[in-house]
């Protein structure tokens, strides 16, 4: 008894679904480009799984169905052998701590081995370098090689500590002109325009957790992602300031177009993020 297609041929077809670039397929498969090209040429017309269109190899609908079956077989093989599949997720440190970690049990049901990569320098480079499987972040990527889908509004709140507000909130001109704690991912011009006045700041923060600590130390007031202070507001150690909101940013799922995650994983992450309250 012999398989109609070898495991190597099946792996190449799965890689073709991630990228049509033969050099990238060769790199991912650990083979020379000429080897990949010969394998695809040998499979051309065989079972009508692939075809050439405008000089590029593409999977046919039958080929896509075949790949889905191959992935299911590979997953079942890993399960039978007791192997753990590692899911590597990149996101901001605060999103990981406040949103993702409390719900990791949901991910663990599908992916027994998970590694979180937290960063406040942006996740795009990690995806481009293929150091992570998938990511969650706000805004939009710069590189066309990154796919993303914005799914959740990232709301912000004006907040300060009760002690700071006792001294400063009644004097509106002070609230507008001093002690603003700036989060560098925010658009400062938009903040200044929203409060209709000049705004001075001494401190700038690249990480939400250090900004939150500065608020708790009564150093001033700020415009901060709501999910990062929701617990502190509920506990009464921080209070919201009744001021107009700035248009919410969007949090989305990010991935590398050339090493695209499995469709099941991508859909799972999209559905999960769309259900989050940020």
ABEGO torsion letter per residue (X at the ends): XBBABBAAAAAAAAAAAABABAAAAAAAAGBBAAAAAAAAAAABGBGGABBBBGGBBBBBAAAAAAAAAAAAAAAAAAAAAGBBBBBBBBBBAAAAAAAAAAAAAAAAAABABBBBBBBAAEAAAAAAAGABABBBBBEBBABAABBBBBABBBBBBBBBBAAAAAAAAABAAAAAABGBBBBAABBAAAAAAAAGBBBBBABBBABAAAAAAAAAAGAEBBBBBAAAAAAAAAAGABBBBBBBBBBBBBBBBBBBAABBBBAAAAAAAAAAAAABBX
